[in-house]
């Protein structure tokens, strides 16, 4: 396959996976998120290889490839940034939930210490 056509196909696949990552983040589907990120990691060396091929060919015969790929790269970067911000927001939210649950657990342990031992002593006295 032509390197330019293959690169275009791989960038479209990257974009598709990036949208799936977005949906996984919003839906809190963490296993799907990990799978999509793994799939994107597999695309990275292929994209790098094709870019190197195109750069080498461009030096021999300069073309106007840069503009179309710059636009695609800007779009992908914007989508990745959006996903990163959404993931950070989810992480903050989950940390807050965890802190609230931890505080509730500490409160319950305090109640147990305050009232739990007194009851245990009463039961032992009737034994």
OpenMM code with the backbone's topology and positions (N, CA, C; nanometers):
from openmm import Vec3, app, unit

residues = "UNK UNK UNK UNK UNK UNK UNK UNK UNK UNK UNK UNK UNK UNK UNK UNK UNK UNK UNK UNK UNK UNK UNK UNK UNK UNK UNK UNK UNK UNK UNK UNK UNK UNK UNK UNK UNK UNK UNK UNK UNK UNK UNK UNK UNK UNK UNK UNK UNK UNK UNK UNK UNK UNK UNK UNK UNK UNK UNK UNK UNK UNK UNK UNK UNK UNK UNK UNK UNK UNK UNK UNK UNK UNK UNK UNK UNK UNK UNK UNK UNK UNK UNK UNK UNK UNK UNK UNK UNK UNK UNK UNK UNK UNK UNK UNK UNK UNK UNK UNK UNK UNK UNK UNK UNK UNK UNK UNK UNK UNK UNK UNK UNK UNK UNK UNK UNK UNK UNK UNK UNK UNK UNK UNK UNK UNK UNK".split()
positions = [
    Vec3(0.0851, -0.1179, 0.0000),
    Vec3(0.0000, 0.0000, 0.0000),
    Vec3(0.0894, 0.1239, 0.0000),
    Vec3(0.0410, 0.2279, -0.0644),
    Vec3(0.1086, 0.3567, -0.0710),
    Vec3(0.1275, 0.4122, 0.0706),
    Vec3(0.2481, 0.4584, 0.1073),
    Vec3(0.2715, 0.5084, 0.2437),
    Vec3(0.1762, 0.6215, 0.2837),
    Vec3(0.1445, 0.7090, 0.1909),
    Vec3(0.0533, 0.8192, 0.2211),
    Vec3(-0.0868, 0.7668, 0.2527),
    Vec3(-0.1351, 0.6740, 0.1722),
    Vec3(-0.2672, 0.6157, 0.1960),
    Vec3(-0.2683, 0.5371, 0.3278),
    Vec3(-0.1606, 0.4653, 0.3542),
    Vec3(-0.1521, 0.3877, 0.4784),
    Vec3(-0.1480, 0.4800, 0.5994),
    Vec3(-0.0735, 0.5882, 0.5895),
    Vec3(-0.0678, 0.6839, 0.7002),
    Vec3(-0.2050, 0.7464, 0.7240),
    Vec3(-0.2718, 0.7807, 0.6179),
    Vec3(-0.4071, 0.8373, 0.6299),
    Vec3(-0.5002, 0.7381, 0.6994),
    Vec3(-0.4905, 0.6120, 0.6618),
    Vec3(-0.5732, 0.5080, 0.7246),
    Vec3(-0.5398, 0.4936, 0.8729),
    Vec3(-0.4106, 0.4939, 0.9064),
    Vec3(-0.3704, 0.4785, 1.0459),
    Vec3(-0.4118, 0.5985, 1.1307),
    Vec3(-0.4027, 0.7169, 1.0741),
    Vec3(-0.4462, 0.8362, 1.1481),
    Vec3(-0.5973, 0.8339, 1.1705),
    Vec3(-0.6722, 0.7845, 1.0732),
    Vec3(-0.8174, 0.7707, 1.0910),
    Vec3(-0.8476, 0.6691, 1.2009),
    Vec3(-0.7702, 0.5610, 1.2050),
    Vec3(-0.7876, 0.4608, 1.3103),
    Vec3(-0.7517, 0.5199, 1.4465),
    Vec3(-0.6468, 0.5996, 1.4515),
    Vec3(-0.6079, 0.6661, 1.5766),
    Vec3(-0.7224, 0.7556, 1.6253),
    Vec3(-0.7813, 0.8285, 1.5323),
    Vec3(-0.8922, 0.9177, 1.5681),
    Vec3(-1.0120, 0.8357, 1.6200),
    Vec3(-1.0416, 0.7262, 1.5530),
    Vec3(-1.1528, 0.6403, 1.5962),
    Vec3(-1.1279, 0.5890, 1.7375),
    Vec3(-1.0058, 0.5431, 1.7621),
    Vec3(-0.9723, 0.4926, 1.8955),
    Vec3(-0.9763, 0.6047, 1.9997),
    Vec3(-0.9360, 0.7234, 1.9609),
    Vec3(-0.9396, 0.8378, 2.0520),
    Vec3(-1.0835, 0.8705, 2.0905),
    Vec3(-1.1744, 0.8599, 1.9954),
    Vec3(-1.3170, 0.8815, 2.0265),
    Vec3(-1.3689, 0.7712, 2.1187),
    Vec3(-1.3235, 0.6480, 2.0972),
    Vec3(-1.3638, 0.5382, 2.1853),
    Vec3(-1.3083, 0.5585, 2.3268),
    Vec3(-1.1881, 0.6119, 2.3357),
    Vec3(-1.1305, 0.6446, 2.4667),
    Vec3(-1.2190, 0.7473, 2.5370),
    Vec3(-1.2610, 0.8488, 2.4637),
    Vec3(-1.3490, 0.9534, 2.5180),
    Vec3(-1.4769, 0.8916, 2.5751),
    Vec3(-1.5383, 0.8038, 2.4978),
    Vec3(-1.6609, 0.7387, 2.5433),
    Vec3(-1.6347, 0.6521, 2.6663),
    Vec3(-1.5210, 0.5838, 2.6685),
    Vec3(-1.4864, 0.4989, 2.7830),
    Vec3(-1.4646, 0.5834, 2.9076),
    Vec3(-1.4009, 0.6987, 2.8927),
    Vec3(-1.3791, 0.7873, 3.0071),
    Vec3(-1.5126, 0.8362, 3.0602),
    Vec3(-1.5974, 0.8847, 2.9719),
    Vec3(-1.7271, 0.9376, 3.0150),
    Vec3(-1.8119, 0.8301, 3.0819),
    Vec3(-1.8049, 0.7073, 3.0292),
    Vec3(-1.8842, 0.5978, 3.0844),
    Vec3(-1.8146, 0.5230, 3.1976),
    Vec3(-1.6921, 0.5661, 3.2287),
    Vec3(-1.6118, 0.5023, 3.3330),
    Vec3(-1.5931, 0.3525, 3.3068),
    Vec3(-1.5669, 0.3209, 3.1816),
    Vec3(-1.5379, 0.1835, 3.1395),
    Vec3(-1.3859, 0.1683, 3.1313),
    Vec3(-1.3242, 0.1431, 3.2447),
    Vec3(-1.1786, 0.1499, 3.2559),
    Vec3(-1.1086, 0.0373, 3.1802),
    Vec3(-1.1684, -0.0795, 3.1737),
    Vec3(-1.1065, -0.1880, 3.0967),
    Vec3(-1.1066, -0.1562, 2.9472),
    Vec3(-1.2166, -0.0996, 2.9000),
    Vec3(-1.2232, -0.0596, 2.7589),
    Vec3(-1.1224, 0.0512, 2.7316),
    Vec3(-1.1098, 0.1446, 2.8238),
    Vec3(-1.0116, 0.2518, 2.8090),
    Vec3(-0.8715, 0.1943, 2.7938),
    Vec3(-0.8364, 0.1012, 2.8794),
    Vec3(-0.7034, 0.0388, 2.8728),
    Vec3(-0.6836, -0.0342, 2.7399),
    Vec3(-0.7864, -0.1020, 2.6932),
    Vec3(-0.7771, -0.1755, 2.5662),
    Vec3(-0.7551, -0.0789, 2.4494),
    Vec3(-0.8289, 0.0314, 2.4490),
    Vec3(-0.8148, 0.1295, 2.3402),
    Vec3(-0.6767, 0.1952, 2.3441),
    Vec3(-0.6284, 0.2236, 2.4625),
    Vec3(-0.4954, 0.2836, 2.4739),
    Vec3(-0.3877, 0.1850, 2.4268),
    Vec3(-0.4072, 0.0591, 2.4572),
    Vec3(-0.3140, -0.0451, 2.4123),
    Vec3(-0.3156, -0.0535, 2.2585),
    Vec3(-0.4344, -0.0469, 2.2001),
    Vec3(-0.4455, -0.0508, 2.0539),
    Vec3(-0.3766, 0.0701, 1.9902),
    Vec3(-0.3907, 0.1864, 2.0534),
    Vec3(-0.3234, 0.3056, 2.0015),
    Vec3(-0.1714, 0.2910, 2.0116),
    Vec3(-0.1247, 0.2295, 2.1182),
    Vec3(0.0199, 0.2092, 2.1343),
    Vec3(0.0751, 0.1199, 2.0233),
    Vec3(-0.0067, 0.0269, 1.9757),
    Vec3(0.0365, -0.0589, 1.8653),
    Vec3(0.0453, 0.0180, 1.7329),
    Vec3(-0.0345, 0.1221, 1.7193),
    Vec3(-0.0315, 0.2026, 1.5971),
    Vec3(0.0902, 0.2955, 1.5920),
    Vec3(0.1370, 0.3373, 1.7081),
    Vec3(0.2429, 0.4386, 1.7148),
    Vec3(0.3669, 0.4029, 1.6317),
    Vec3(0.4245, 0.2827, 1.6451),
    Vec3(0.5453, 0.2540, 1.5646),
    Vec3(0.5168, 0.2516, 1.4142),
    Vec3(0.3976, 0.2084, 1.3763),
    Vec3(0.3631, 0.2065, 1.2336),
    Vec3(0.3548, 0.3494, 1.1786),
    Vec3(0.2926, 0.4371, 1.2561),
    Vec3(0.2806, 0.5776, 1.2139),
    Vec3(0.4188, 0.6411, 1.2051),
    Vec3(0.5017, 0.6149, 1.3036),
    Vec3(0.6376, 0.6696, 1.3041),
    Vec3(0.7158, 0.6231, 1.1817),
    Vec3(0.7042, 0.4952, 1.1499),
    Vec3(0.7739, 0.4388, 1.0336),
    Vec3(0.7273, 0.5055, 0.9048),
    Vec3(0.5969, 0.5205, 0.8894),
    Vec3(0.5433, 0.5811, 0.7674),
    Vec3(0.5819, 0.7285, 0.7562),
    Vec3(0.5813, 0.7996, 0.8683),
    Vec3(0.6236, 0.9397, 0.8650),
    Vec3(0.7688, 0.9514, 0.8203),
    Vec3(0.8532, 0.8617, 0.8696),
    Vec3(0.9943, 0.8624, 0.8286),
    Vec3(1.0055, 0.8360, 0.6786),
    Vec3(0.9273, 0.7420, 0.6277),
    Vec3(0.9297, 0.7129, 0.4840),
    Vec3(0.8867, 0.8350, 0.4032),
    Vec3(0.7807, 0.8998, 0.4494),
    Vec3(0.7297, 1.0159, 0.3764),
    Vec3(0.8274, 1.1323, 0.3834),
    Vec3(0.8924, 1.1501, 0.4959),
    Vec3(0.9933, 1.2577, 0.5067),
    Vec3(1.1085, 1.2320, 0.4101),
    Vec3(1.1526, 1.1068, 0.4034),
    Vec3(1.2619, 1.0725, 0.3115),
    Vec3(1.2193, 1.0960, 0.1668),
    Vec3(1.0975, 1.0591, 0.1317),
    Vec3(1.0479, 1.0786, -0.0050),
    Vec3(1.0289, 1.2273, -0.0346),
    Vec3(0.9879, 1.3022, 0.0653),
    Vec3(0.9636, 1.4454, 0.0467),
    Vec3(1.0939, 1.5200, 0.0179),
    Vec3(1.2030, 1.4740, 0.0799),
    Vec3(1.3314, 1.5387, 0.0539),
    Vec3(1.3706, 1.5199, -0.0923),
    Vec3(1.3357, 1.4067, -0.1497),
    Vec3(1.3663, 1.3812, -0.2906),
    Vec3(1.2709, 1.4593, -0.3809),
    Vec3(1.1424, 1.4670, -0.3413),
    Vec3(1.0424, 1.5379, -0.4217),
    Vec3(0.9466, 1.6102, -0.3264),
    Vec3(0.9748, 1.7363, -0.2934),
    Vec3(0.8887, 1.8085, -0.1985),
    Vec3(0.7442, 1.8143, -0.2466),
    Vec3(0.6529, 1.7924, -0.1524),
    Vec3(0.5094, 1.7952, -0.1821),
    Vec3(0.4390, 1.8797, -0.0774),
    Vec3(0.3117, 1.9019, -0.0958),
    Vec3(0.2332, 1.9818, -0.0008),
    Vec3(0.1638, 1.8912, 0.1006),
    Vec3(0.2363, 1.7930, 0.1512),
    Vec3(0.1785, 1.7017, 0.2497),
    Vec3(0.1658, 1.7660, 0.3870),
    Vec3(0.2570, 1.8560, 0.4163),
    Vec3(0.2643, 1.9113, 0.5504),
    Vec3(0.1321, 1.9718, 0.5974),
    Vec3(0.0661, 2.0496, 0.5126),
    Vec3(-0.0559, 2.1185, 0.5540),
    Vec3(-0.1660, 2.0224, 0.5955),
    Vec3(-0.1893, 1.9187, 0.5149),
    Vec3(-0.2976, 1.8254, 0.5483),
    Vec3(-0.2654, 1.7478, 0.6754),
    Vec3(-0.1386, 1.7092, 0.6922),
    Vec3(-0.1034, 1.6333, 0.8117),
    Vec3(-0.0944, 1.7219, 0.9350),
    Vec3(-0.0578, 1.8463, 0.9157),
    Vec3(-0.0589, 1.9390, 1.0298),
    Vec3(-0.2016, 1.9574, 1.0811),
    Vec3(-0.2955, 1.9722, 0.9889),
    Vec3(-0.4361, 1.9881, 1.0296),
    Vec3(-0.4844, 1.8633, 1.1034),
    Vec3(-0.4523, 1.7467, 1.0504),
    Vec3(-0.4928, 1.6215, 1.1160),
    Vec3(-0.4260, 1.6094, 1.2521),
    Vec3(-0.2988, 1.6462, 1.2585),
    Vec3(-0.2259, 1.6384, 1.3862),
    Vec3(-0.2861, 1.7343, 1.4875),
    Vec3(-0.3206, 1.8552, 1.4466),
    Vec3(-0.3833, 1.9521, 1.5388),
    Vec3(-0.5146, 1.8971, 1.5937),
    Vec3(-0.5941, 1.8360, 1.5058),
    Vec3(-0.7216, 1.7788, 1.5504),
    Vec3(-0.6987, 1.6658, 1.6504),
    Vec3(-0.6044, 1.5784, 1.6204),
    Vec3(-0.5760, 1.4661, 1.7102),
    Vec3(-0.5215, 1.5158, 1.8444),
    Vec3(-0.4355, 1.6158, 1.8394),
    Vec3(-0.3817, 1.6717, 1.9640),
    Vec3(-0.4933, 1.7323, 2.0471),
    Vec3(-0.5848, 1.8027, 1.9831),
    Vec3(-0.6978, 1.8618, 2.0556),
    Vec3(-0.7842, 1.7532, 2.1202),
    Vec3(-0.8091, 1.6448, 2.0477),
    Vec3(-0.8881, 1.5348, 2.1024),
    Vec3(-0.8153, 1.4672, 2.2189),
    Vec3(-0.6843, 1.4487, 2.2045),
    Vec3(-0.6061, 1.3874, 2.3123),
    Vec3(-0.6068, 1.4775, 2.4358),
    Vec3(-0.5960, 1.6076, 2.4145),
    Vec3(-0.5994, 1.7029, 2.5255),
    Vec3(-0.7352, 1.6967, 2.5969),
    Vec3(-0.8423, 1.6918, 2.5166),
    Vec3(-0.9773, 1.6817, 2.5733),
    Vec3(-0.9889, 1.5551, 2.6578),
    Vec3(-0.9392, 1.4432, 2.6050),
    Vec3(-0.9455, 1.3168, 2.6782),
    Vec3(-0.8645, 1.3247, 2.8072),
    Vec3(-0.7473, 1.3854, 2.7987),
    Vec3(-0.6635, 1.3990, 2.9176),
    Vec3(-0.7319, 1.4813, 3.0253),
    Vec3(-0.7949, 1.5902, 2.9849),
    Vec3(-0.8652, 1.6744, 3.0814),
    Vec3(-0.9847, 1.6013, 3.1423),
    Vec3(-1.0562, 1.5268, 3.0605),
    Vec3(-1.1703, 1.4498, 3.1117),
    Vec3(-1.1234, 1.3423, 3.2093),
    Vec3(-1.0130, 1.2779, 3.1764),
    Vec3(-0.9588, 1.1746, 3.2643),
    Vec3(-0.9116, 1.2356, 3.3964),
    Vec3(-0.8472, 1.3505, 3.3901),
    Vec3(-0.8054, 1.4185, 3.5130),
    Vec3(-0.9263, 1.4552, 3.5994),
    Vec3(-1.0320, 1.5024, 3.5356),
    Vec3(-1.1535, 1.5373, 3.6101),
    Vec3(-1.2139, 1.4134, 3.6764),
    Vec3(-1.2171, 1.3021, 3.6035),
    Vec3(-1.2687, 1.1771, 3.6615),
    Vec3(-1.1815, 1.1325, 3.7783),
    Vec3(-1.0511, 1.1445, 3.7630),
    Vec3(-0.9597, 1.1060, 3.8720),
    Vec3(-0.9835, 1.1925, 3.9953),
    Vec3(-0.9982, 1.3231, 3.9759),
    Vec3(-1.0279, 1.4119, 4.0895),
    Vec3(-1.1579, 1.3714, 4.1575),
    Vec3(-1.2592, 1.3441, 4.0772),
    Vec3(-1.3891, 1.3047, 4.1311),
    Vec3(-1.3781, 1.1748, 4.2105),
    Vec3(-1.3070, 1.0775, 4.1549),
    Vec3(-1.2920, 0.9476, 4.2242),
    Vec3(-1.2106, 0.9638, 4.3522),
    Vec3(-1.1085, 1.0515, 4.3497),
    Vec3(-1.0312, 1.0764, 4.4718),
    Vec3(-1.1192, 1.1380, 4.5800),
    Vec3(-1.2057, 1.2317, 4.5400),
    Vec3(-1.2972, 1.2937, 4.6363),
    Vec3(-1.3933, 1.1901, 4.6935),
    Vec3(-1.4448, 1.1031, 4.6074),
    Vec3(-1.5328, 0.9962, 4.6553),
    Vec3(-1.4588, 0.9051, 4.7526),
    Vec3(-1.3371, 0.8712, 4.7197),
    Vec3(-1.2566, 0.7854, 4.8060),
    Vec3(-1.2293, 0.8528, 4.9400),
    Vec3(-1.2002, 0.9822, 4.9374),
    Vec3(-1.1778, 1.0545, 5.0621),
    Vec3(-1.3044, 1.0573, 5.1469),
    Vec3(-1.4193, 1.0751, 5.0830),
    Vec3(-1.5454, 1.0765, 5.1573),
    Vec3(-1.5729, 0.9401, 5.2191),
    Vec3(-1.5499, 0.8346, 5.1442),
    Vec3(-1.5709, 0.6993, 5.1966),
    Vec3(-1.4718, 0.6708, 5.3096),
    Vec3(-1.3482, 0.7147, 5.2924),
    Vec3(-1.2477, 0.6942, 5.3968),
    Vec3(-1.2857, 0.7684, 5.5239),
    Vec3(-1.3363, 0.8901, 5.5082),
    Vec3(-1.3798, 0.9665, 5.6254),
    Vec3(-1.4968, 0.8980, 5.6943),
    Vec3(-1.5897, 0.8457, 5.6184),
    Vec3(-1.7031, 0.7724, 5.6758),
    Vec3(-1.6541, 0.6499, 5.7509),
    Vec3(-1.5587, 0.5789, 5.6937),
    Vec3(-1.5025, 0.4619, 5.7595),
    Vec3(-1.4348, 0.5010, 5.8903),
    Vec3(-1.3587, 0.6102, 5.8885),
    Vec3(-1.2941, 0.6556, 6.0124),
    Vec3(-1.3989, 0.6937, 6.1167),
    Vec3(-1.5061, 0.7602, 6.0721),
    Vec3(-1.6135, 0.7975, 6.1649),
    Vec3(-1.6775, 0.6736, 6.2262),
    Vec3(-1.7043, 0.5734, 6.1427),
    Vec3(-1.7650, 0.4499, 6.1933),
    Vec3(-1.6716, 0.3765, 6.2891),
    Vec3(-1.5429, 0.3780, 6.2596),
    Vec3(-1.4469, 0.3154, 6.3499),
    Vec3(-1.4438, 0.3897, 6.4836),
    Vec3(-1.4557, 0.5213, 6.4787),
    Vec3(-1.4614, 0.6002, 6.6021),
    Vec3(-1.5847, 0.5666, 6.6836),
    Vec3(-1.6982, 0.5529, 6.6160),
    Vec3(-1.8224, 0.5155, 6.6855),
    Vec3(-1.8068, 0.3770, 6.7458),
    Vec3(-1.7485, 0.2876, 6.6726),
    Vec3(-1.7278, 0.1510, 6.7222),
    Vec3(-1.6378, 0.1516, 6.8456),
    Vec3(-1.5314, 0.2302, 6.8399),
    Vec3(-1.4429, 0.2386, 6.9569),
    Vec3(-1.5159, 0.2979, 7.0761),
    Vec3(-1.5990, 0.3988, 7.0503),
    Vec3(-1.6692, 0.4661, 7.1599),
    Vec3(-1.7775, 0.3782, 7.2214),
    Vec3(-1.8499, 0.3050, 7.1388),
    Vec3(-1.9644, 0.2291, 7.1898),
    Vec3(-1.9459, 0.0780, 7.1834),
    Vec3(-1.8604, 0.0322, 7.0993),
    Vec3(-1.8439, -0.1116, 7.0788),
    Vec3(-1.7869, -0.1821, 7.1985),
    Vec3(-1.6883, -0.1253, 7.2639),
    Vec3(-1.6231, -0.1920, 7.3762),
    Vec3(-1.7136, -0.1986, 7.4985),
    Vec3(-1.7940, -0.0971, 7.5191),
    Vec3(-1.8825, -0.0971, 7.6356),
    Vec3(-1.9790, -0.2144, 7.6274),
    Vec3(-2.0339, -0.2386, 7.5122),
    Vec3(-2.1275, -0.3486, 7.4948),
    Vec3(-2.0566, -0.4837, 7.5139),
    Vec3(-1.9347, -0.4925, 7.4643),
    Vec3(-1.8593, -0.6164, 7.4775),
    Vec3(-1.8360, -0.6474, 7.6254),
    Vec3(-1.8092, -0.5483, 7.7060),
    Vec3(-1.7875, -0.5699, 7.8496),
    Vec3(-1.9163, -0.6163, 7.9177),
    Vec3(-2.0299, -0.5609, 7.8742),
    Vec3(-2.1566, -0.6026, 7.9341),
    Vec3(-2.1846, -0.7504, 7.9054),
    Vec3(-2.1616, -0.7921, 7.7833),
    Vec3(-2.1857, -0.9309, 7.7498),
    Vec3(-2.0931, -1.0226, 7.8273),
    Vec3(-1.9703, -0.9806, 7.8469),
    Vec3(-1.8778, -1.0645, 7.9220),
    Vec3(-1.9195, -1.0762, 8.0682),
    Vec3(-1.9823, -0.9731, 8.1231),
    Vec3(-2.0206, -0.9784, 8.2642),
    Vec3(-2.1387, -1.0735, 8.2859),
    Vec3(-2.2192, -1.0961, 8.1832),
    Vec3(-2.3322, -1.1882, 8.1972),
    Vec3(-2.2974, -1.3306, 8.1643),
    Vec3(-2.1762, -1.3536, 8.1175),
    Vec3(-2.1381, -1.4879, 8.0791),
    Vec3(-2.1121, -1.5759, 8.1972),
] * unit.nanometer
topology = app.Topology()
chain = topology.addChain("A")
for resn in residues:
    res = topology.addResidue(resn, chain)
    for name in ("N", "CA", "C"):
        topology.addAtom(name, app.Element.getBySymbol(name[0]), res)
